[in-house]
Amino acid sequence: MMESCHFSAKDQVYAFCDFLQTRSEFTPLVQSLFVCPIGFPPYPLIRMLPNVSTLRFIICRFGESRSACGASPSIDPQLLTDSGVDEVVTSLLLDGARCTVQTLMWTGRLDVIPPAFLMPSEWKRLHTLTIQSELGRGAADDIEKLLTKFCPPSLEDLNNSSVAAVGHDDNVLVIVVSPHSKWIASGSEDSTIIVWDSGGQLCDEWVAHHGDVYSLAFSLDSRFLASGGRDSKIIVWDVNQDARRVATLEGYTGDVRRCAWSPDGTTIISVDSDRTVRLWDTKTFQQFHLCDGRHEGPILFIHLSPDGRWLASGGEDYHCCIWDVASGTLHKVLRGHTQLLSGAAFDPVSTRLATASCDHTVRIWDVETAKPIFVLQQHTGGVRYV
């Protein structure tokens, strides 16, 4: 029952020390310790346990060292550190391992090396070094820099088990699923779009915009993908033909933050950082309506009704606008929330709209009359989705 002990706080370590001082018969039973040493030293506890065979200091991820630690052949301590850990703590953990460690596996970032590692002469027994990392941008240079600074005298084997990184090279900003559920598209700050299959395998990847990719939307038949980005453009791609560019929709001066296809596939709706909503014909790819001047702050969402008749837009100015898609005119303004709106959804028959707000409420409206039907007030924090 006490063979493996896990500790995550100073009080737990001290309490266990007090227990063992009164019940010493339990000290030989403990064989494994898992502790987080940031903020407290586990060493008083270690000295009380004669049969510990595995000791793991866990502080996120950076590298992993395995050591015989000189006590007995069966001991296999592990050490995980991270470049964000305080330098003093990192040095404390490594000081006891450098003289005895025999194999070292480096399993994380290579661009930042803790000062405690830059003492190769003190790693006297280290004979095997394995570098395991993703081959992202600059990975080869990072490995070369590491080996230039870290070359212990007894090192015999060097293994590079790096693998090619699959995916984006920067933060993912948007993810959408195709209507036929076979594809998932993701857009990133690295300017690329990736289309994945439903099993998570990469199908296609391409540079889509000059800058961040903020928005994505599939057509109803899943053949086309519209993307909006920091370059103020909306681009339509045929994803059935190796991401062939079909059209570029231009006219914005700000970032294209949102885009959507109408349910019947005839219209693309888009929003930019200048608070304008534009409607585009998907046959000619020409703008046919501009919905402007009704929002006084950034628009955070657009939603089309299931029947394609209405478009709802809302954001930081506390109200929601209902637009007539056919005419491009403002139908109603829904007022009542006291903080920004973060989400909305139509009912299946397109007669009611629910809006979610940071004012802790969800409001349900009659779309035709703009009258509030319900105000739901059970949340104690901002509501983001509905």
KEKE-3310 file (N, C-alpha, C; in steps of 0.2 Angstrom, whole numbers, plus 5000, padded with zeros to 4 digits):
npx = (5004:5010:5020:5023:5024:5016:5019:5013:5014:5022:5017:5012:5024:5031:5021:5021:5034:5033:5025:5032:5042:5036:5031:5041:5042:5037:5046:5055:5046:5043:5047:5046:5046:5037:5039:5036:5048:5048:5049:5049:5061:5063:5072:5074:5065:5069:5081:5076:5072:5077:5075:5072:5070:5066:5066:5058:5059:5047:5044:5036:5041:5057:5070:5076:5084:5093:5099:5111:5115:5124:5120:5114:5113:5100:5093:5085:5084:5074:5074:5065:5065:5062:5064:5058:5059:5065:5082:5090:5083:5084:5098:5100:5093:5101:5114:5116:5116:5124:5137:5135:5126:5122:5116:5107:5092:5086:5072:5064:5062:5075:5081:5084:5095:5098:5108:5114:5117:5127:5140:5150:5161:5159:5150:5154:5152:5143:5138:5130:5119:5104:5094:5078:5066:5055:5056:5056:5055:5072:5077:5088:5099:5098:5101:5114:5120:5118:5126:5138:5140:5138:5147:5152:5166:5166:5157:5150:5140:5129:5112:5101:5084:5075:5060:5050:5040:5023:5010:5005:5016:5015:5003:4986:4972:4959:4947:4937:4924:4920:4904:4901:4908:4920:4932:4943:4947:4961:4967:4981:4993:5004:5002:4997:4985:4978:4971:4964:4960:4946:4952:4963:4974:4986:4980:4981:4991:4995:5001:4991:4988:4995:5001:4992:4979:4963:4949:4938:4928:4917:4909:4892:4892:4904:4915:4921:4932:4932:4943:4948:4960:4974:4978:4968:4960:4948:4949:4944:4945:4946:4945:4945:4953:4967:4969:4966:4966:4951:4945:4948:4942:4941:4941:4941:4949:4954:4958:4951:4940:4929:4920:4907:4897:4881:4867:4861:4871:4874:4879:4892:4897:4905:4916:4925:4939:4935:4922:4912:4900:4900:4892:4893:4892:4892:4893:4897:4907:4907:4904:4888:4880:4883:4884:4884:4889:4881:4886:4896:4907:4920:4915:4910:4904:4895:4880:4870:4853:4844:4835:4841:4837:4840:4853:4863:4872:4884:4893:4905:4898:4886:4874:4863:4862:4850:4850:4842:4845:4843:4840:4850:4848:4845:4836:4831:4836:4843:4841:4847:4856:4869:4883:4896:4892:4895:4891:4879:4863:4852:4835:4829:4819:4820:4814:4817:4830:4844:4855:4871:4880:4893:4887:4882:4870:4858:4848:4833:4825:4812:4813:4806:4799:4808:4806:4810:4809:4813:4823:4838:4845:4854:4868:4884:4894:4902:4894:4899:4895:4881)
npy = (4994:5006:5007:5015:5032:5048:5065:5082:5094:5104:5103:5090:5082:5085:5081:5067:5064:5066:5056:5045:5046:5042:5030:5020:5007:5007:5013:5004:5000:5009:5011:5019:5036:5050:5067:5084:5096:5110:5124:5117:5106:5088:5081:5078:5068:5059:5054:5047:5035:5019:5010:5016:5014:5020:5037:5051:5067:5079:5092:5098:5097:5094:5088:5071:5061:5047:5037:5028:5032:5027:5020:5007:4994:4993:5005:5018:5033:5046:5062:5076:5091:5108:5122:5133:5132:5138:5143:5140:5129:5120:5118:5112:5100:5093:5093:5082:5072:5072:5066:5053:5049:5039:5037:5048:5055:5067:5076:5087:5104:5112:5124:5132:5130:5124:5131:5122:5111:5114:5109:5100:5092:5087:5077:5063:5050:5048:5040:5038:5047:5052:5061:5067:5074:5085:5089:5103:5121:5126:5116:5107:5116:5119:5107:5105:5116:5112:5100:5106:5113:5104:5091:5077:5069:5055:5051:5039:5034:5042:5046:5051:5053:5061:5066:5070:5084:5085:5095:5111:5125:5135:5144:5137:5144:5143:5130:5119:5108:5098:5097:5084:5077:5071:5078:5088:5105:5116:5132:5143:5153:5152:5155:5145:5132:5117:5102:5088:5071:5061:5052:5059:5060:5069:5077:5087:5102:5119:5135:5149:5162:5179:5180:5178:5165:5167:5163:5150:5141:5128:5124:5118:5106:5101:5103:5115:5127:5141:5154:5167:5180:5189:5196:5204:5197:5186:5169:5157:5140:5125:5110:5097:5096:5097:5108:5119:5136:5145:5157:5175:5185:5202:5218:5222:5232:5228:5215:5199:5192:5183:5171:5163:5150:5151:5141:5136:5137:5148:5159:5168:5174:5187:5195:5209:5216:5230:5230:5228:5219:5208:5202:5189:5183:5166:5161:5171:5177:5190:5204:5207:5213:5225:5227:5238:5250:5248:5242:5246:5242:5228:5214:5199:5187:5178:5172:5161:5158:5143:5142:5151:5164:5174:5183:5184:5195:5200:5207:5217:5228:5226:5223:5213:5211:5208:5203:5204:5193:5192:5205:5212:5221:5229:5221:5219:5226:5218:5222:5223:5215:5218:5217:5212:5202:5185:5174:5165:5157:5150:5143:5127:5130:5143:5154:5159:5166:5163:5171:5173:5180:5190:5195:5186:5180:5171:5175:5173:5177:5183:5182:5188:5199:5204:5204:5200:5183:5174:5176:5169:5165:5158:5156:5160:5166:5173:5169:5159:5151:5145)
npz = (5000:5003:4995:4983:4983:4981:4980:4981:4987:5000:5013:5013:5012:5024:5033:5031:5034:5048:5051:5049:5058:5070:5066:5062:5057:5045:5036:5028:5018:5008:4991:4980:4975:4971:4967:4967:4967:4967:4977:4989:4997:4995:5002:5016:5018:5009:5015:5026:5021:5017:5007:4994:4977:4966:4961:4957:4951:4946:4935:4925:4907:4900:4899:4902:4913:4917:4930:4940:4952:4961:4972:4972:4959:4956:4957:4949:4946:4940:4931:4927:4919:4915:4904:4910:4923:4939:4940:4951:4957:4946:4946:4958:4958:4948:4952:4961:4952:4941:4943:4943:4933:4919:4907:4897:4892:4881:4880:4875:4872:4863:4861:4872:4885:4901:4913:4922:4914:4906:4910:4905:4909:4922:4920:4923:4921:4910:4896:4886:4875:4871:4859:4858:4849:4840:4823:4820:4815:4813:4821:4818:4819:4833:4839:4835:4842:4855:4855:4853:4865:4875:4879:4886:4894:4893:4884:4873:4864:4853:4850:4839:4839:4833:4825:4811:4812:4812:4807:4811:4812:4821:4833:4832:4826:4821:4819:4808:4804:4790:4781:4777:4786:4784:4784:4792:4794:4798:4803:4805:4814:4807:4793:4786:4780:4785:4780:4787:4788:4795:4804:4809:4801:4790:4776:4766:4765:4764:4760:4764:4766:4768:4782:4798:4798:4800:4799:4794:4782:4777:4761:4758:4751:4754:4746:4743:4752:4761:4766:4778:4782:4789:4779:4774:4765:4757:4752:4741:4740:4731:4738:4734:4723:4726:4734:4725:4721:4719:4719:4724:4736:4738:4746:4759:4772:4784:4795:4791:4800:4802:4793:4783:4775:4767:4770:4758:4750:4741:4745:4753:4768:4777:4789:4795:4804:4804:4807:4797:4788:4774:4760:4748:4731:4727:4714:4705:4713:4717:4727:4734:4744:4757:4773:4785:4798:4809:4820:4834:4839:4839:4829:4835:4832:4818:4813:4803:4799:4799:4788:4779:4778:4788:4796:4809:4819:4831:4846:4854:4857:4864:4858:4847:4829:4817:4801:4785:4773:4759:4755:4761:4771:4787:4799:4812:4829:4843:4859:4876:4883:4895:4894:4883:4868:4865:4858:4848:4843:4831:4832:4825:4816:4813:4819:4831:4842:4851:4862:4869:4883:4891:4902:4911:4906:4896:4882:4874:4859:4849:4832:4822:4828:4837:4850:4867:4874:4884:4898:4904:4919:4926:4926:4934:4929:4914:4899:4885:4874:4866)
capx = (5000:5014:5026:5024:5021:5016:5018:5013:5015:5027:5014:5012:5030:5032:5017:5023:5040:5031:5022:5037:5046:5032:5030:5047:5042:5035:5051:5057:5041:5043:5052:5046:5044:5036:5038:5038:5052:5048:5046:5051:5065:5061:5078:5073:5061:5073:5086:5073:5069:5082:5074:5069:5073:5064:5065:5056:5057:5043:5043:5034:5045:5062:5074:5075:5090:5092:5105:5112:5116:5129:5118:5114:5111:5093:5090:5084:5080:5072:5073:5062:5066:5059:5067:5055:5060:5070:5089:5093:5080:5087:5105:5099:5091:5106:5120:5116:5115:5130:5143:5133:5122:5126:5112:5103:5088:5084:5065:5060:5065:5083:5083:5086:5099:5099:5116:5117:5119:5133:5146:5151:5167:5156:5146:5160:5150:5138:5141:5124:5115:5098:5090:5072:5063:5052:5060:5052:5060:5078:5078:5095:5103:5097:5104:5121:5122:5118:5132:5144:5141:5137:5151:5155:5172:5165:5152:5152:5134:5124:5107:5096:5078:5070:5055:5047:5034:5017:5006:5007:5022:5013:4997:4981:4967:4952:4946:4931:4923:4916:4897:4901:4912:4926:4938:4944:4952:4963:4971:4986:4997:5010:4999:4995:4979:4979:4965:4965:4955:4943:4957:4969:4980:4986:4978:4984:4994:4997:5002:4985:4988:5001:4999:4987:4973:4958:4943:4937:4921:4916:4903:4887:4894:4911:4920:4925:4933:4933:4947:4950:4966:4976:4980:4962:4957:4944:4951:4940:4949:4943:4949:4944:4958:4974:4968:4966:4963:4946:4943:4950:4937:4944:4937:4942:4955:4956:4958:4945:4939:4924:4917:4902:4893:4874:4864:4860:4878:4874:4882:4898:4896:4912:4916:4932:4940:4932:4915:4908:4898:4899:4889:4896:4888:4897:4893:4902:4912:4906:4900:4881:4878:4887:4880:4889:4886:4876:4890:4900:4913:4921:4910:4913:4901:4890:4876:4865:4847:4844:4832:4845:4834:4842:4860:4864:4879:4885:4900:4907:4893:4881:4868:4864:4859:4847:4850:4839:4851:4841:4840:4856:4845:4844:4829:4830:4842:4841:4845:4845:4862:4873:4890:4897:4889:4900:4889:4871:4861:4845:4832:4828:4814:4823:4810:4820:4837:4847:4861:4875:4883:4897:4883:4880:4863:4856:4842:4830:4822:4807:4817:4802:4797:4814:4804:4813:4805:4816:4830:4840:4850:4857:4875:4887:4900:4900:4892:4903:4892:4874)
capy = (5000:5012:5005:5021:5038:5054:5071:5088:5100:5104:5100:5082:5079:5086:5076:5060:5063:5066:5050:5040:5046:5039:5023:5019:5001:5008:5016:5000:4998:5014:5010:5024:5043:5055:5073:5091:5100:5117:5127:5113:5100:5082:5077:5075:5062:5054:5051:5042:5029:5016:5006:5019:5012:5025:5043:5055:5074:5081:5099:5099:5093:5097:5082:5066:5058:5040:5036:5022:5036:5025:5016:5000:4993:4993:5011:5021:5039:5050:5069:5080:5098:5113:5128:5139:5131:5142:5140:5137:5123:5115:5116:5108:5093:5090:5092:5075:5067:5073:5062:5046:5047:5035:5038:5054:5056:5074:5075:5093:5110:5112:5131:5135:5125:5126:5132:5116:5106:5117:5108:5093:5088:5084:5071:5059:5043:5048:5037:5037:5053:5052:5067:5065:5080:5086:5092:5110:5126:5127:5110:5105:5121:5118:5101:5107:5120:5108:5096:5110:5115:5098:5085:5074:5065:5048:5050:5035:5034:5048:5044:5056:5050:5066:5064:5076:5087:5085:5100:5118:5128:5140:5143:5136:5150:5141:5123:5118:5101:5098:5095:5077:5074:5067:5082:5094:5110:5120:5138:5145:5159:5151:5157:5139:5128:5110:5098:5082:5066:5060:5048:5063:5060:5075:5076:5092:5108:5124:5142:5151:5169:5182:5181:5173:5163:5168:5160:5145:5139:5124:5124:5113:5100:5100:5103:5121:5130:5148:5156:5174:5181:5195:5200:5207:5194:5179:5165:5151:5134:5118:5105:5091:5097:5099:5115:5124:5143:5146:5165:5179:5191:5208:5224:5224:5235:5225:5207:5195:5188:5178:5169:5157:5149:5150:5134:5134:5137:5153:5166:5168:5180:5188:5200:5211:5220:5236:5230:5228:5212:5208:5196:5188:5178:5161:5160:5176:5179:5197:5207:5210:5217:5228:5228:5242:5256:5246:5240:5251:5238:5222:5209:5193:5181:5179:5165:5161:5154:5137:5143:5155:5170:5179:5183:5187:5197:5203:5207:5220:5234:5224:5221:5209:5214:5203:5206:5201:5191:5193:5212:5215:5227:5228:5219:5221:5226:5215:5226:5220:5213:5224:5216:5210:5196:5181:5168:5165:5151:5150:5137:5124:5133:5150:5159:5161:5166:5163:5175:5172:5186:5190:5198:5180:5178:5169:5178:5170:5182:5181:5185:5193:5205:5207:5204:5195:5178:5172:5178:5163:5169:5153:5156:5164:5169:5175:5163:5160:5148:5143)
capz = (5000:5004:4990:4979:4986:4977:4984:4977:4991:5005:5019:5012:5013:5031:5037:5030:5039:5055:5052:5049:5064:5075:5064:5059:5054:5038:5032:5023:5013:5003:4986:4974:4977:4965:4971:4964:4972:4967:4983:4995:4996:4998:5005:5023:5017:5006:5020:5030:5017:5015:5001:4988:4971:4960:4963:4951:4952:4941:4935:4917:4903:4896:4898:4906:4915:4921:4934:4945:4958:4965:4978:4970:4952:4954:4957:4942:4947:4934:4932:4922:4921:4910:4904:4913:4930:4942:4939:4957:4958:4941:4948:4964:4955:4944:4956:4964:4947:4936:4944:4943:4928:4914:4901:4897:4886:4881:4876:4874:4868:4862:4860:4879:4888:4908:4914:4925:4909:4903:4914:4903:4913:4928:4919:4922:4919:4905:4890:4881:4875:4866:4858:4855:4848:4834:4818:4818:4812:4817:4825:4817:4822:4840:4840:4834:4847:4861:4855:4854:4872:4879:4876:4891:4892:4892:4879:4868:4860:4852:4846:4837:4837:4831:4820:4808:4815:4808:4809:4811:4816:4826:4836:4828:4827:4819:4816:4806:4802:4784:4782:4776:4792:4782:4784:4797:4792:4803:4801:4810:4813:4802:4787:4782:4781:4784:4779:4790:4788:4802:4808:4811:4796:4786:4769:4762:4768:4760:4763:4761:4767:4770:4789:4801:4795:4806:4799:4789:4782:4771:4757:4760:4748:4757:4740:4744:4758:4761:4772:4779:4785:4791:4773:4772:4759:4758:4747:4740:4738:4729:4742:4730:4718:4729:4737:4720:4722:4715:4719:4729:4737:4740:4747:4766:4774:4790:4796:4790:4806:4802:4786:4783:4769:4768:4770:4751:4746:4736:4748:4758:4773:4780:4794:4796:4810:4804:4809:4791:4785:4767:4757:4742:4727:4726:4707:4702:4718:4718:4733:4732:4749:4762:4779:4788:4801:4814:4826:4837:4842:4835:4829:4838:4829:4814:4812:4798:4801:4795:4782:4775:4778:4793:4798:4816:4821:4838:4848:4860:4858:4869:4855:4841:4823:4813:4794:4780:4769:4752:4753:4764:4775:4794:4800:4819:4833:4849:4864:4882:4887:4898:4892:4876:4866:4863:4854:4847:4839:4829:4833:4819:4811:4811:4822:4838:4842:4858:4862:4875:4885:4897:4908:4914:4904:4889:4881:4869:4856:4843:4827:4818:4832:4841:4857:4872:4876:4890:4900:4908:4923:4931:4926:4938:4925:4907:4895:4879:4869:4867)
cpx = (5004:5020:5028:5020:5022:5015:5018:5013:5019:5024:5013:5018:5032:5027:5019:5030:5038:5028:5027:5042:5042:5031:5035:5047:5040:5040:5054:5053:5041:5048:5052:5043:5043:5035:5040:5042:5052:5045:5047:5056:5063:5066:5077:5070:5065:5078:5083:5071:5075:5082:5071:5073:5072:5063:5064:5055:5054:5042:5041:5039:5051:5067:5073:5082:5089:5099:5105:5113:5120:5127:5118:5112:5104:5089:5090:5080:5079:5072:5070:5062:5063:5063:5065:5056:5066:5077:5092:5090:5083:5094:5104:5098:5097:5113:5121:5117:5121:5135:5142:5129:5125:5122:5108:5099:5085:5077:5061:5063:5072:5085:5085:5089:5100:5106:5118:5119:5126:5140:5148:5156:5164:5151:5151:5158:5145:5141:5136:5120:5110:5095:5084:5068:5059:5056:5056:5057:5066:5080:5086:5100:5103:5101:5112:5124:5122:5124:5138:5145:5141:5141:5155:5161:5171:5160:5154:5146:5130:5119:5102:5089:5073:5066:5052:5041:5028:5012:5008:5013:5021:5006:4991:4975:4960:4952:4939:4930:4918:4909:4897:4905:4918:4933:4937:4949:4954:4968:4975:4989:5003:5008:4997:4988:4981:4972:4967:4959:4952:4947:4963:4975:4980:4985:4982:4986:4996:4997:4996:4985:4994:4999:4994:4981:4968:4952:4942:4930:4920:4909:4899:4889:4901:4917:4924:4926:4935:4938:4948:4956:4968:4978:4974:4958:4953:4946:4946:4944:4944:4947:4949:4950:4965:4974:4969:4963:4957:4945:4946:4945:4941:4939:4938:4948:4958:4956:4951:4944:4934:4922:4912:4899:4886:4872:4863:4866:4878:4878:4887:4897:4903:4911:4924:4933:4937:4925:4910:4906:4897:4896:4891:4892:4893:4897:4898:4907:4912:4902:4893:4878:4883:4883:4885:4885:4882:4880:4895:4907:4914:4916:4913:4910:4896:4887:4871:4859:4847:4840:4836:4843:4837:4850:4860:4871:4879:4892:4900:4903:4887:4874:4869:4860:4856:4847:4846:4844:4849:4842:4847:4854:4845:4837:4827:4837:4839:4845:4842:4851:4866:4881:4890:4894:4895:4898:4881:4870:4854:4842:4831:4824:4815:4818:4812:4827:4839:4854:4865:4879:4888:4893:4880:4873:4863:4849:4839:4825:4817:4811:4812:4800:4803:4812:4808:4808:4807:4822:4832:4846:4853:4865:4878:4893:4898:4899:4895:4899:4885:4872)
cpy = (5006:5011:5011:5027:5044:5060:5077:5094:5099:5101:5092:5079:5079:5081:5069:5059:5063:5059:5044:5040:5043:5032:5021:5012:5001:5010:5011:4998:5002:5012:5015:5031:5047:5062:5079:5095:5107:5120:5123:5107:5094:5078:5075:5069:5057:5050:5046:5036:5025:5012:5009:5017:5016:5032:5048:5062:5076:5088:5100:5094:5097:5091:5077:5062:5052:5039:5030:5025:5033:5021:5009:4999:4994:5000:5015:5028:5042:5057:5072:5087:5102:5119:5134:5138:5136:5139:5137:5130:5118:5113:5111:5101:5090:5089:5085:5070:5067:5068:5055:5044:5044:5036:5044:5054:5063:5074:5081:5098:5110:5119:5134:5129:5127:5126:5126:5111:5108:5115:5101:5089:5085:5078:5066:5052:5042:5045:5036:5044:5052:5058:5065:5071:5080:5090:5098:5114:5127:5121:5108:5110:5120:5112:5102:5111:5116:5104:5100:5112:5109:5092:5082:5070:5058:5046:5045:5034:5040:5046:5050:5053:5055:5064:5071:5078:5087:5090:5107:5120:5133:5139:5142:5141:5147:5133:5122:5111:5102:5095:5087:5073:5070:5071:5087:5099:5114:5126:5140:5151:5158:5152:5151:5136:5121:5106:5091:5077:5065:5056:5052:5063:5066:5073:5081:5098:5113:5131:5146:5159:5172:5184:5176:5171:5163:5164:5155:5143:5134:5125:5118:5106:5098:5100:5110:5123:5137:5150:5164:5175:5188:5200:5204:5203:5188:5175:5159:5145:5128:5113:5098:5091:5100:5106:5120:5131:5144:5154:5168:5185:5196:5214:5227:5228:5232:5218:5204:5190:5182:5177:5163:5156:5149:5143:5132:5135:5143:5159:5164:5175:5181:5194:5202:5215:5227:5236:5230:5220:5213:5201:5195:5182:5173:5159:5165:5178:5186:5199:5209:5214:5219:5230:5232:5248:5254:5244:5245:5248:5232:5217:5202:5186:5183:5172:5166:5156:5148:5137:5148:5162:5176:5178:5187:5189:5201:5203:5212:5226:5232:5222:5216:5212:5208:5206:5201:5199:5192:5200:5215:5221:5224:5226:5221:5222:5223:5219:5223:5218:5219:5223:5213:5203:5191:5175:5169:5159:5152:5143:5134:5127:5141:5156:5162:5161:5167:5167:5174:5178:5186:5193:5192:5177:5175:5172:5175:5175:5179:5185:5190:5199:5208:5207:5199:5190:5176:5175:5173:5166:5164:5153:5161:5168:5171:5169:5164:5157:5146:5138)
cpz = (5000:4999:4986:4982:4982:4981:4979:4981:4997:5011:5019:5014:5021:5035:5036:5034:5046:5056:5053:5055:5070:5073:5060:5055:5047:5033:5027:5017:5007:4998:4981:4977:4971:4968:4966:4968:4971:4973:4989:4993:4999:5001:5012:5023:5014:5011:5025:5027:5014:5009:4995:4982:4965:4963:4957:4953:4946:4941:4927:4913:4900:4895:4903:4907:4919:4924:4938:4951:4963:4971:4977:4963:4951:4954:4951:4943:4940:4935:4926:4923:4915:4910:4908:4921:4933:4941:4945:4958:4953:4943:4954:4962:4952:4947:4959:4958:4942:4937:4943:4937:4922:4907:4902:4891:4886:4876:4876:4870:4869:4862:4866:4883:4896:4909:4918:4920:4906:4907:4912:4907:4919:4927:4917:4919:4913:4899:4884:4881:4869:4865:4855:4855:4841:4830:4816:4815:4816:4821:4824:4820:4830:4842:4840:4839:4854:4861:4856:4861:4877:4877:4882:4889:4890:4887:4874:4862:4859:4848:4845:4835:4835:4825:4817:4811:4810:4811:4808:4815:4821:4829:4831:4830:4826:4817:4814:4804:4795:4785:4781:4782:4790:4783:4790:4795:4798:4800:4806:4809:4809:4795:4783:4784:4780:4784:4782:4789:4795:4806:4811:4807:4792:4779:4764:4767:4763:4763:4760:4761:4769:4777:4792:4797:4801:4805:4793:4788:4776:4768:4759:4757:4750:4752:4741:4751:4757:4767:4772:4783:4787:4785:4770:4766:4761:4751:4747:4737:4736:4733:4739:4725:4721:4731:4731:4722:4717:4714:4725:4730:4741:4741:4754:4766:4780:4790:4794:4795:4806:4795:4787:4776:4771:4767:4763:4747:4741:4739:4753:4762:4776:4784:4795:4802:4810:4805:4803:4790:4778:4765:4750:4738:4725:4718:4703:4707:4718:4724:4730:4738:4754:4768:4784:4793:4807:4821:4828:4840:4837:4835:4830:4835:4823:4813:4807:4801:4797:4788:4777:4775:4782:4794:4804:4817:4827:4840:4854:4861:4861:4865:4849:4835:4820:4806:4790:4774:4761:4750:4756:4769:4782:4796:4807:4823:4840:4854:4871:4886:4889:4897:4885:4875:4863:4859:4853:4843:4837:4831:4826:4814:4810:4814:4828:4838:4849:4858:4869:4877:4891:4903:4912:4912:4897:4888:4874:4866:4850:4838:4823:4822:4836:4848:4861:4874:4883:4892:4905:4912:4928:4931:4931:4935:4918:4903:4888:4873:4871:4861)
residu = (MET:MET:GLU:SER:CYS:HIS:PHE:SER:ALA:LYS:ASP:GLN:VAL:TYR:ALA:PHE:CYS:ASP:PHE:LEU:GLN:THR:ARG:SER:GLU:PHE:THR:PRO:LEU:VAL:GLN:SER:LEU:PHE:VAL:CYS:PRO:ILE:GLY:PHE:PRO:PRO:TYR:PRO:LEU:ILE:ARG:MET:LEU:PRO:ASN:VAL:SER:THR:LEU:ARG:PHE:ILE:ILE:CYS:ARG:PHE:GLY:GLU:SER:ARG:SER:ALA:CYS:GLY:ALA:SER:PRO:SER:ILE:ASP:PRO:GLN:LEU:LEU:THR:ASP:SER:GLY:VAL:ASP:GLU:VAL:VAL:THR:SER:LEU:LEU:LEU:ASP:GLY:ALA:ARG:CYS:THR:VAL:GLN:THR:LEU:MET:TRP:THR:GLY:ARG:LEU:ASP:VAL:ILE:PRO:PRO:ALA:PHE:LEU:MET:PRO:SER:GLU:TRP:LYS:ARG:LEU:HIS:THR:LEU:THR:ILE:GLN:SER:GLU:LEU:GLY:ARG:GLY:ALA:ALA:ASP:ASP:ILE:GLU:LYS:LEU:LEU:THR:LYS:PHE:CYS:PRO:PRO:SER:LEU:GLU:ASP:LEU:ASN:ASN:SER:SER:VAL:ALA:ALA:VAL:GLY:HIS:ASP:ASP:ASN:VAL:LEU:VAL:ILE:VAL:VAL:SER:PRO:HIS:SER:LYS:TRP:ILE:ALA:SER:GLY:SER:GLU:ASP:SER:THR:ILE:ILE:VAL:TRP:ASP:SER:GLY:GLY:GLN:LEU:CYS:ASP:GLU:TRP:VAL:ALA:HIS:HIS:GLY:ASP:VAL:TYR:SER:LEU:ALA:PHE:SER:LEU:ASP:SER:ARG:PHE:LEU:ALA:SER:GLY:GLY:ARG:ASP:SER:LYS:ILE:ILE:VAL:TRP:ASP:VAL:ASN:GLN:ASP:ALA:ARG:ARG:VAL:ALA:THR:LEU:GLU:GLY:TYR:THR:GLY:ASP:VAL:ARG:ARG:CYS:ALA:TRP:SER:PRO:ASP:GLY:THR:THR:ILE:ILE:SER:VAL:ASP:SER:ASP:ARG:THR:VAL:ARG:LEU:TRP:ASP:THR:LYS:THR:PHE:GLN:GLN:PHE:HIS:LEU:CYS:ASP:GLY:ARG:HIS:GLU:GLY:PRO:ILE:LEU:PHE:ILE:HIS:LEU:SER:PRO:ASP:GLY:ARG:TRP:LEU:ALA:SER:GLY:GLY:GLU:ASP:TYR:HIS:CYS:CYS:ILE:TRP:ASP:VAL:ALA:SER:GLY:THR:LEU:HIS:LYS:VAL:LEU:ARG:GLY:HIS:THR:GLN:LEU:LEU:SER:GLY:ALA:ALA:PHE:ASP:PRO:VAL:SER:THR:ARG:LEU:ALA:THR:ALA:SER:CYS:ASP:HIS:THR:VAL:ARG:ILE:TRP:ASP:VAL:GLU:THR:ALA:LYS:PRO:ILE:PHE:VAL:LEU:GLN:GLN:HIS:THR:GLY:GLY:VAL:ARG:TYR:VAL)
# end
